[in-house]
Amino acid sequence: MISAAHIVVHTKNAEADRAFFRDVLGFESVDAGHGWLIFALPPGEAAFHPSDENGAHELYFICEDLKSEMASLAKRDVKCSEVQEARWGSITRIWLPGGGSVGLYQPKHPLAIGLK
């Protein structure tokens, strides 16, 4: 039986992005050895979108109030992109110290989180 999911974020500066997840976003972690942190994340869901290529994956965090969350992140010197409105939600990108980004959105659709 599948019991959980493990997400891998590829980055050019893993140390900086690990520190960001730990110190700025406040995610708890365990050390899997040699400083390799594995983070506990909020509940999640998975969606499958059509694409011309296989293997590209994205990480989005969900929030209830995007503007408030962006204001909270700005107080911690976190840079976000402009908000884009889509049929499925209001979306921004959070820039990571390693040069990449993760998505943050306020959904306009029902959530699968909590379904059994």
C-alpha positions as CSV (number, residue, x, y, z in Angstrom):
1,M,0.0,0.0,0.0
2,I,1.3,3.5,-0.9
3,S,1.6,5.5,2.3
4,A,3.1,8.8,1.3
5,A,4.8,10.8,-1.5
6,H,8.4,12.1,-1.7
7,I,9.1,15.2,-3.8
8,V,12.5,16.0,-5.1
9,V,13.4,19.6,-6.1
10,H,16.5,19.9,-8.3
11,T,18.5,23.0,-7.6
12,K,21.9,24.5,-8.3
13,N,22.3,25.5,-4.6
14,A,20.7,22.8,-2.4
15,E,22.2,24.2,0.8
16,A,20.6,27.7,0.3
17,D,17.2,26.2,-0.7
18,R,17.3,23.8,2.3
19,A,17.9,26.8,4.6
20,F,15.1,28.7,2.9
21,F,12.6,25.9,3.5
22,R,13.8,25.5,7.1
23,D,14.4,29.1,8.1
24,V,12.0,31.2,6.0
25,L,9.1,28.8,5.2
26,G,9.4,27.1,8.6
27,F,9.1,23.5,7.5
28,E,10.3,20.9,10.0
29,S,12.9,18.4,8.8
30,V,14.9,15.3,9.6
31,D,18.6,14.8,8.7
32,A,18.9,11.8,6.5
33,G,22.7,12.0,7.0
34,H,25.5,14.4,6.1
35,G,23.1,17.4,6.3
36,W,20.7,16.0,3.7
37,L,17.4,17.4,5.1
38,I,14.1,15.8,4.3
39,F,11.2,18.2,4.9
40,A,7.7,17.5,6.3
41,L,5.2,19.2,4.0
42,P,1.6,20.2,4.3
43,P,-1.0,17.7,3.0
44,G,-0.9,17.5,-0.8
45,E,-2.7,16.5,-4.0
46,A,-1.5,15.5,-7.5
47,A,-2.8,16.6,-10.8
48,F,-1.8,15.4,-14.3
49,H,-1.6,18.0,-17.1
50,P,-1.2,17.2,-20.8
51,S,2.3,18.0,-22.1
52,D,4.5,17.5,-25.2
53,E,7.2,16.0,-23.0
54,N,7.3,13.6,-20.1
55,G,9.3,14.2,-16.9
56,A,8.7,17.9,-16.1
57,H,7.2,18.3,-12.7
58,E,6.2,21.4,-10.7
59,L,5.7,22.1,-7.0
60,Y,2.9,24.4,-5.8
61,F,2.0,25.3,-2.3
62,I,-1.7,26.1,-1.6
63,C,-2.9,28.9,0.6
64,E,-6.3,30.3,1.5
65,D,-5.4,34.0,1.0
66,L,-2.7,34.7,-1.6
67,K,-2.4,38.4,-0.9
68,S,-2.0,37.9,2.8
69,E,0.6,35.1,2.3
70,M,2.6,37.2,-0.2
71,A,2.6,40.1,2.4
72,S,3.8,37.7,5.1
73,L,6.6,36.4,2.8
74,A,7.6,39.9,1.8
75,K,8.2,40.7,5.5
76,R,10.8,37.9,5.4
77,D,12.4,39.4,2.2
78,V,10.9,36.7,-0.1
79,K,10.4,37.8,-3.7
80,C,7.3,36.7,-5.5
81,S,6.3,37.1,-9.1
82,E,3.3,39.1,-10.3
83,V,0.0,37.3,-9.6
84,Q,-1.5,35.5,-12.6
85,E,-5.2,34.7,-12.7
86,A,-6.1,31.3,-14.1
87,R,-9.4,29.5,-14.3
88,W,-8.1,27.2,-11.5
89,G,-6.6,29.8,-9.2
90,S,-4.6,32.9,-8.4
91,I,-0.9,32.1,-8.8
92,T,2.5,33.5,-8.0
93,R,6.0,32.1,-8.0
94,I,8.3,32.2,-5.0
95,W,11.9,32.7,-6.0
96,L,14.3,30.4,-4.2
97,P,17.9,31.4,-3.2
98,G,19.2,28.6,-5.5
99,G,17.8,30.4,-8.5
100,G,14.7,28.2,-9.0
101,S,11.1,28.8,-8.0
102,V,8.1,27.1,-6.6
103,G,4.5,28.0,-7.1
104,L,2.1,29.4,-4.6
105,Y,-1.6,29.6,-5.3
106,Q,-5.1,30.3,-4.0
107,P,-7.3,27.7,-5.6
108,K,-10.6,28.4,-7.3
109,H,-11.4,24.7,-7.5
110,P,-12.5,22.1,-4.8
111,L,-9.5,20.6,-3.0
112,A,-8.9,16.8,-2.9
113,I,-7.0,17.2,0.4
114,G,-8.8,15.3,3.1
115,L,-10.5,12.8,0.8
116,K,-10.1,9.2,1.7
